Structure formats: C-alpha cells, structure tokens
C-alpha cells in the first residue's frame, strides 16, 4: 500500500480536493497527506473537505504544515522533506507518491502506472510529460546541460524531466534520502535536483513513465516568474560539482507517444515581455563581473544595456558561459543572480528564435541532440 502526498501553496481548492478524492479512492492508497506552507484559504478549504472525502472513501486524509528542516530559503524542499519524514515516521506502508496538487489532468491512472512499475522492482518511478518546445527552459538549459557537462558518463543527462514533481519512491530510497544531510538541507527549489542526483548516484533503479495527456499547468508570463527557481536549480548543481557518479544505474524510459496539439502549439513564455527584461536592472558591478567571461560573451551581454541582443548566445557560447558560472557564480550575490538570469534569458531567446521557431518537432530534436553534443564535448573534449 502507498501514501500519496500533495504539497500545495495557494491553489484552486476545487482542483486540489478533486485530486485528493481521486487518490483516496484508489485501491492501493492507504492515506493521503496534504502538506501546506501556511494556514491560508487553500488550507482551510482542504481542512473543511477532508472529513467528507474520508467518509466517502474510507481513506484517511491528513493535512499538515511543512516543517523548517533545511538551511536554504524555506520552500518546496522543506515541503517534500517534511512529507518524506512523515512517510517514514508515521506510516508503515512501502511506497510514497508525490503529485502537484493543482494538476487538472490528474487521474487514478497516474497512481496505477507508478504502482505497476514499482511492482516490477524499480525503486523510483517518475512521471514525464510532453511539454511545449519553449516550456521547461530551466530543465533543458540549466539542469540537463549541467548533468551533461559534469557527469557525461552517468544516466543523469538522460533523465527526461529531472525537476518533475510527480514521482513514486520506495521506503528504502526514502530512507537513503532522509539520512542524507545534503538532501535535508535543500529546502528550496533545488530539492528536485538533489533528489534526482542522489537517486542516480546511490544506484536506485529508475523508471520514467510517460503520461501522454500531459500535465495541465499555467503558462509562465515573463520569465521573471522563474528567476528564483533558476537561481536555486543552478546553485544546486553547482553545489554538487565535485561529486562523482558512476555509469552503472538501471534507468529505463517508456517511449513517448503522439503529442496533443494543445501542447505542441503552446508558447511556453511571453517573448516580448521577457526581451524587455534585458535592458533593466543593470549595475556597473555586473559589467565588471562579466569580465570573467570570454570576450564575445562579455561584449554581447554589455550590448544589452542599450537594446536586447541574443544572437551571440548559441550552443557553443552557452557551454563556455555555463563553465564560467560553475566556477564563479555566487547564489546570494544580487548582481550574480541578475547576471545568470539575463544570460539564461538570452540563451532561451536565442534557442526560441533559431530552433523552436522552426516548429515543435525541430525544437525538441534540437534540445535532445544539444544535450547529447554537450555530454560528448564534456567527455571527449570535442
Ligand atoms: C522547468 O524548466 O522544467 C520548469 O518547470 C519551468 O518550466
């Protein structure tokens, strides 16, 4: 039997309650746990609905607030780690599932799929979804690139959605994570990176299950919405850069299917609004820090003080940029945060206008082959 966890912040209560109900009625689920950040309206709505769901499904639905466990910004990591501890300390079931609470396309099939692959002996089952060619820009340009550059021989760069929040873990895998001080310290957006990394490093058998209907979630507006996530995901990779990972993990991926046009035709972010960020918030110190980068990158960046420019940030320039960031980036320095944010927007705009503009299929092919080229470059020095 399994515990299903829904971490939440401020969500539409009817969506969350519907998802809780679906999970609680699943035959493999013995308890549903909702982990909130504070006692606001969503929390109150779940508290009010829980007794009804319990009465209808005969499954306990518990609601808790996340504990302060980590040492970084209190965020998603504290929520997930609170749930892992709850799973080990308050239940005796074998598996825990996580699902984002606001997914409108969630259904019981997601739980069944994860359970069935876990029955085959996998320690971790991750769901992955078709995403628009201009969505998942942190996944592609920060996480998968970082995994390729730093651990080219490992399974890490081959993980479809290393930042995904929909996953099943066995008790043994959870015990390893909870016993790991680095994992428990990671209270911010970096938590997914650290979980993924430690699972592969620790040799967990991983299956990625494809959810063809996709994960319905809201479109980001300006890329500013993702600024904190970007900084924290990069800093998590940077904090791991001296770690070793061998290449022997078992990792299998269910093949993808036809992508619904609602996804292939979707725009992942607002291009014009994001371009306008490039000329804002410059300081002279940022210009000084850019001296650390190769001259064409420094000059291209400085030109953005006057008007948006992104033609210079191609695949090769991003590799060089990424390596400089790995050595010099400082997460708590506001000028560095702004520099990495601008560099990333510039790379995303370059990709959008040179690859994604040629259509969904081309964009996705480009992203996949880019990761592969980077890992060969990192491994073979080509
Ligand atoms: C990512 O890059 O995967 C983030 O979820 C933003 O889309």
Boltz pocket constraint, residues with backbone or C-beta under 6 A from the ligand:
constraints:
  - pocket:
      binder: B
      contacts: [[A, 135], [A, 136], [A, 137], [A, 138], [A, 139], [A, 140], [A, 163], [A, 226]]
      max_distance: 6.0
